[in-house]
Amino acid sequence: MGALKYATLVQPDQSPFLVYTNPLYRGDATPALFLRHHPLHYLATLALHGFGMIDPDLPFTYVTDLAPWYRWPLAVFSYLLVYAALIGSLAGLVRIVRRRELTAGTFVVLSCVLVAGACLALYLPVEIEGRFGLPLLALATPLAVAGAALFRRGAPRRRSATAVFALGAFAAVLGGIVLSRWISTTRTNPRIDSPANVFVMNPKRAATTPPAKP
């Protein structure tokens, strides 16, 4: 719980550890104690872990550029996709509850929501890496498509509903950008002595280091 997310940095003379420290962490020995002593901070940490999974600030497993040009275009696309998926999920679940029926569209929504819930239950309590959110983004596409299909089959939309949807999309993008920039301020690059790190931190020394015996 001491970190919001992490990545692996591959740059000469730099530590390979890229860690986003958690400013909400209070030094509790275990997650259970963190939850017991600081329940709101614990829940906020879970939410930040979830956001980190769908925030592609550094989307690749091995990071060579800390400020890639594609960060914000990719981030905006991700925020809009997740927003559309959430709206689609809500539309499908509401229809299931109200009409007590399971059509092709609502089945897609229900199955994707269950799988996404299992993914979140697995990853939210641990320190996450950006690629952990790939299953969620993969599920977001069918959720968004199913939601759009359900809306088309429903009652005719009013202009006010379209305006609310657009306003929500704008708020999602703006909020995502602000939160992503704040999380970036927690990024650190600690040095941890380890024989495995010599190949990144000092390539010349690595070239003269004999291989480890099996």
C-alpha positions as a Markdown table, in Angstrom:
| # | Residue | x | y | z |
|---|---|---|---|---|
| 1 | Met | 0.0 | 0.0 | 0.0 |
| 2 | Gly | 3.0 | 2.3 | 0.1 |
| 3 | Ala | 2.9 | 2.8 | -3.6 |
| 4 | Leu | 0.1 | 3.7 | -6.0 |
| 5 | Lys | 1.8 | 2.1 | -9.0 |
| 6 | Tyr | 5.2 | 1.2 | -10.4 |
| 7 | Ala | 7.0 | 0.8 | -13.7 |
| 8 | Thr | 10.4 | -0.5 | -14.9 |
| 9 | Leu | 12.7 | 2.3 | -16.2 |
| 10 | Val | 15.3 | 1.4 | -18.8 |
| 11 | Gln | 17.7 | 4.4 | -19.1 |
| 12 | Pro | 21.5 | 4.6 | -18.7 |
| 13 | Asp | 22.7 | 5.5 | -15.2 |
| 14 | Gln | 19.2 | 5.4 | -13.8 |
| 15 | Ser | 17.7 | 3.0 | -11.3 |
| 16 | Pro | 15.2 | 0.7 | -13.0 |
| 17 | Phe | 12.7 | 1.3 | -10.2 |
| 18 | Leu | 10.0 | 3.8 | -11.0 |
| 19 | Val | 7.7 | 4.1 | -8.0 |
| 20 | Tyr | 4.7 | 6.3 | -7.5 |
| 21 | Thr | 4.6 | 6.8 | -3.7 |
| 22 | Asn | 1.3 | 6.8 | -1.9 |
| 23 | Pro | 0.8 | 10.1 | 0.1 |
| 24 | Leu | -2.2 | 8.5 | 1.9 |
| 25 | Tyr | -0.1 | 5.7 | 3.4 |
| 26 | Arg | 0.5 | 6.0 | 7.1 |
| 27 | Gly | 3.2 | 3.3 | 7.6 |
| 28 | Asp | 1.0 | 0.5 | 8.8 |
| 29 | Ala | 2.7 | -2.9 | 8.8 |
| 30 | Thr | 0.0 | -4.7 | 6.8 |
| 31 | Pro | -2.9 | -3.8 | 4.6 |
| 32 | Ala | -5.3 | -5.1 | 7.3 |
| 33 | Leu | -3.9 | -2.6 | 9.8 |
| 34 | Phe | -4.0 | 0.1 | 7.3 |
| 35 | Leu | -7.7 | -0.6 | 6.7 |
| 36 | Arg | -8.4 | -0.8 | 10.5 |
| 37 | His | -6.6 | 2.4 | 11.4 |
| 38 | His | -7.3 | 4.5 | 8.3 |
| 39 | Pro | -10.3 | 3.1 | 6.5 |
| 40 | Leu | -10.9 | 6.2 | 4.4 |
| 41 | His | -7.3 | 6.4 | 3.3 |
| 42 | Tyr | -7.4 | 2.7 | 2.5 |
| 43 | Leu | -10.5 | 3.1 | 0.3 |
| 44 | Ala | -9.0 | 6.1 | -1.4 |
| 45 | Thr | -5.9 | 4.1 | -2.1 |
| 46 | Leu | -8.0 | 1.3 | -3.8 |
| 47 | Ala | -9.7 | 4.0 | -5.9 |
| 48 | Leu | -6.3 | 5.4 | -7.0 |
| 49 | His | -5.1 | 1.9 | -7.8 |
| 50 | Gly | -8.1 | 1.5 | -10.0 |
| 51 | Phe | -7.5 | 4.8 | -11.8 |
| 52 | Gly | -3.9 | 3.8 | -12.3 |
| 53 | Met | -5.0 | 0.7 | -14.1 |
| 54 | Ile | -6.8 | 2.7 | -16.8 |
| 55 | Asp | -4.4 | 5.7 | -16.9 |
| 56 | Pro | -1.9 | 5.0 | -19.6 |
| 57 | Asp | 0.7 | 7.6 | -18.7 |
| 58 | Leu | 3.5 | 5.1 | -19.3 |
| 59 | Pro | 1.8 | 2.2 | -21.1 |
| 60 | Phe | 4.7 | 0.0 | -22.0 |
| 61 | Thr | 6.3 | -2.6 | -19.7 |
| 62 | Tyr | 9.7 | -1.1 | -20.0 |
| 63 | Val | 9.9 | 2.7 | -20.0 |
| 64 | Thr | 12.5 | 4.5 | -22.1 |
| 65 | Asp | 10.8 | 7.9 | -22.3 |
| 66 | Leu | 9.2 | 9.6 | -19.2 |
| 67 | Ala | 7.4 | 12.1 | -21.4 |
| 68 | Pro | 6.1 | 10.4 | -24.5 |
| 69 | Trp | 4.2 | 12.5 | -27.1 |
| 70 | Tyr | 1.3 | 10.0 | -27.1 |
| 71 | Arg | 0.6 | 10.2 | -23.4 |
| 72 | Trp | -2.3 | 12.6 | -23.5 |
| 73 | Pro | -4.0 | 11.5 | -26.7 |
| 74 | Leu | -3.9 | 7.9 | -25.4 |
| 75 | Ala | -5.1 | 9.1 | -22.0 |
| 76 | Val | -8.1 | 11.0 | -23.4 |
| 77 | Phe | -9.1 | 8.0 | -25.5 |
| 78 | Ser | -8.8 | 5.7 | -22.4 |
| 79 | Tyr | -10.9 | 8.1 | -20.2 |
| 80 | Leu | -13.7 | 8.4 | -22.9 |
| 81 | Leu | -13.7 | 4.6 | -23.4 |
| 82 | Val | -14.0 | 3.8 | -19.7 |
| 83 | Tyr | -16.7 | 6.5 | -19.3 |
| 84 | Ala | -18.7 | 5.0 | -22.2 |
| 85 | Ala | -18.3 | 1.6 | -20.7 |
| 86 | Leu | -19.5 | 2.8 | -17.3 |
| 87 | Ile | -22.6 | 4.3 | -18.9 |
| 88 | Gly | -23.2 | 1.1 | -20.8 |
| 89 | Ser | -22.8 | -1.0 | -17.7 |
| 90 | Leu | -25.3 | 1.2 | -15.8 |
| 91 | Ala | -27.8 | 1.1 | -18.7 |
| 92 | Gly | -27.6 | -2.7 | -18.9 |
| 93 | Leu | -27.8 | -3.4 | -15.2 |
| 94 | Val | -30.8 | -1.0 | -14.8 |
| 95 | Arg | -32.6 | -2.8 | -17.6 |
| 96 | Ile | -31.9 | -6.2 | -16.0 |
| 97 | Val | -33.3 | -5.0 | -12.7 |
| 98 | Arg | -36.4 | -3.2 | -14.1 |
| 99 | Arg | -37.5 | -5.7 | -16.8 |
| 100 | Arg | -36.2 | -8.9 | -15.2 |
| 101 | Glu | -35.0 | -10.2 | -18.5 |
| 102 | Leu | -31.7 | -11.3 | -20.0 |
| 103 | Thr | -31.3 | -10.4 | -23.6 |
| 104 | Ala | -28.2 | -10.6 | -25.8 |
| 105 | Gly | -27.3 | -7.0 | -25.0 |
| 106 | Thr | -27.8 | -7.3 | -21.2 |
| 107 | Phe | -26.0 | -10.7 | -21.2 |
| 108 | Val | -22.9 | -9.0 | -22.7 |
| 109 | Val | -23.1 | -6.2 | -20.0 |
| 110 | Leu | -23.6 | -8.7 | -17.1 |
| 111 | Ser | -20.8 | -11.0 | -18.2 |
| 112 | Cys | -18.3 | -8.2 | -18.8 |
| 113 | Val | -19.2 | -6.5 | -15.4 |
| 114 | Leu | -18.6 | -9.8 | -13.6 |
| 115 | Val | -15.2 | -10.4 | -15.2 |
| 116 | Ala | -14.2 | -6.7 | -14.6 |
| 117 | Gly | -15.3 | -7.0 | -11.0 |
| 118 | Ala | -13.1 | -10.1 | -10.6 |
| 119 | Cys | -10.2 | -8.3 | -12.1 |
| 120 | Leu | -10.6 | -5.3 | -9.8 |
| 121 | Ala | -10.9 | -7.6 | -6.8 |
| 122 | Leu | -7.6 | -9.2 | -7.7 |
| 123 | Tyr | -5.6 | -6.1 | -8.4 |
| 124 | Leu | -7.0 | -3.2 | -6.4 |
| 125 | Pro | -5.4 | -4.4 | -3.0 |
| 126 | Val | -1.9 | -4.6 | -4.5 |
| 127 | Glu | 0.6 | -2.2 | -6.0 |
| 128 | Ile | -0.3 | -2.1 | -9.7 |
| 129 | Glu | 1.5 | -1.6 | -13.0 |
| 130 | Gly | -0.1 | 0.1 | -15.9 |
| 131 | Arg | -0.5 | -3.1 | -18.0 |
| 132 | Phe | -2.7 | -4.6 | -15.2 |
| 133 | Gly | -5.5 | -2.5 | -16.7 |
| 134 | Leu | -5.4 | -4.0 | -20.1 |
| 135 | Pro | -8.2 | -6.6 | -19.3 |
| 136 | Leu | -10.4 | -3.7 | -18.2 |
| 137 | Leu | -9.8 | -1.7 | -21.3 |
| 138 | Ala | -10.5 | -4.8 | -23.4 |
| 139 | Leu | -13.8 | -5.3 | -21.6 |
| 140 | Ala | -14.7 | -1.6 | -22.0 |
| 141 | Thr | -15.2 | -1.9 | -25.7 |
| 142 | Pro | -18.1 | -4.5 | -25.7 |
| 143 | Leu | -19.6 | -2.6 | -22.7 |
| 144 | Ala | -19.6 | 0.6 | -24.6 |
| 145 | Val | -21.0 | -1.0 | -27.7 |
| 146 | Ala | -23.7 | -2.9 | -25.8 |
| 147 | Gly | -24.7 | 0.2 | -23.9 |
| 148 | Ala | -25.1 | 2.2 | -27.2 |
| 149 | Ala | -27.2 | -0.6 | -28.6 |
| 150 | Leu | -29.4 | -0.6 | -25.5 |
| 151 | Phe | -29.9 | 3.1 | -25.7 |
| 152 | Arg | -30.9 | 2.9 | -29.4 |
| 153 | Arg | -33.5 | 0.3 | -28.7 |
| 154 | Gly | -35.0 | 2.3 | -25.8 |
| 155 | Ala | -37.1 | 5.4 | -25.8 |
| 156 | Pro | -36.0 | 8.3 | -28.1 |
| 157 | Arg | -33.3 | 10.4 | -26.5 |
| 158 | Arg | -33.9 | 14.0 | -25.7 |
| 159 | Arg | -31.5 | 16.7 | -26.4 |
| 160 | Ser | -31.0 | 17.2 | -22.6 |
| 161 | Ala | -29.9 | 13.6 | -22.2 |
| 162 | Thr | -27.3 | 14.0 | -25.0 |
| 163 | Ala | -26.1 | 17.2 | -23.4 |
| 164 | Val | -25.8 | 15.5 | -20.0 |
| 165 | Phe | -23.8 | 12.7 | -21.6 |
| 166 | Ala | -21.5 | 15.1 | -23.3 |
| 167 | Leu | -21.0 | 17.1 | -20.2 |
| 168 | Gly | -20.2 | 13.9 | -18.3 |
| 169 | Ala | -17.6 | 13.0 | -20.9 |
| 170 | Phe | -16.0 | 16.4 | -20.6 |
| 171 | Ala | -15.9 | 16.1 | -16.8 |
| 172 | Ala | -14.4 | 12.5 | -17.0 |
| 173 | Val | -11.6 | 13.7 | -19.3 |
| 174 | Leu | -10.9 | 16.8 | -17.3 |
| 175 | Gly | -11.0 | 14.9 | -14.0 |
| 176 | Gly | -8.7 | 12.2 | -15.4 |
| 177 | Ile | -6.1 | 14.7 | -16.6 |
| 178 | Val | -6.0 | 16.5 | -13.3 |
| 179 | Leu | -5.7 | 13.2 | -11.3 |
| 180 | Ser | -3.1 | 11.8 | -13.7 |
| 181 | Arg | -1.0 | 14.9 | -13.4 |
| 182 | Trp | -1.2 | 14.8 | -9.6 |
| 183 | Ile | -0.2 | 11.1 | -9.5 |
| 184 | Ser | 2.8 | 12.0 | -11.7 |
| 185 | Thr | 4.0 | 14.3 | -9.0 |
| 186 | Thr | 4.4 | 11.2 | -6.7 |
| 187 | Arg | 6.9 | 9.5 | -9.1 |
| 188 | Thr | 10.2 | 8.6 | -7.6 |
| 189 | Asn | 13.3 | 6.7 | -8.9 |
| 190 | Pro | 14.9 | 5.0 | -5.8 |
| 191 | Arg | 18.2 | 3.2 | -6.1 |
| 192 | Ile | 18.3 | -0.3 | -4.7 |
| 193 | Asp | 21.6 | -2.1 | -4.7 |
| 194 | Ser | 21.2 | -5.4 | -6.5 |
| 195 | Pro | 23.4 | -7.4 | -8.9 |
| 196 | Ala | 20.5 | -7.5 | -11.3 |
| 197 | Asn | 20.4 | -3.7 | -11.6 |
| 198 | Val | 24.0 | -3.3 | -12.8 |
| 199 | Phe | 23.1 | -4.0 | -16.4 |
| 200 | Val | 20.9 | -0.9 | -16.4 |
| 201 | Met | 22.7 | 1.4 | -14.0 |
| 202 | Asn | 26.3 | 0.8 | -15.3 |
| 203 | Pro | 26.4 | -1.0 | -18.7 |
| 204 | Lys | 30.3 | -0.8 | -18.8 |
| 205 | Arg | 30.6 | -2.6 | -15.5 |
| 206 | Ala | 28.0 | -5.1 | -16.6 |
| 207 | Ala | 30.1 | -6.0 | -19.6 |
| 208 | Thr | 33.0 | -7.0 | -17.4 |
| 209 | Thr | 30.9 | -8.7 | -14.7 |
| 210 | Pro | 31.2 | -12.5 | -15.0 |
| 211 | Pro | 27.9 | -14.3 | -15.3 |
| 212 | Ala | 26.5 | -15.8 | -12.1 |
| 213 | Lys | 27.1 | -19.5 | -11.6 |
| 214 | Pro | 23.9 | -21.7 | -11.9 |
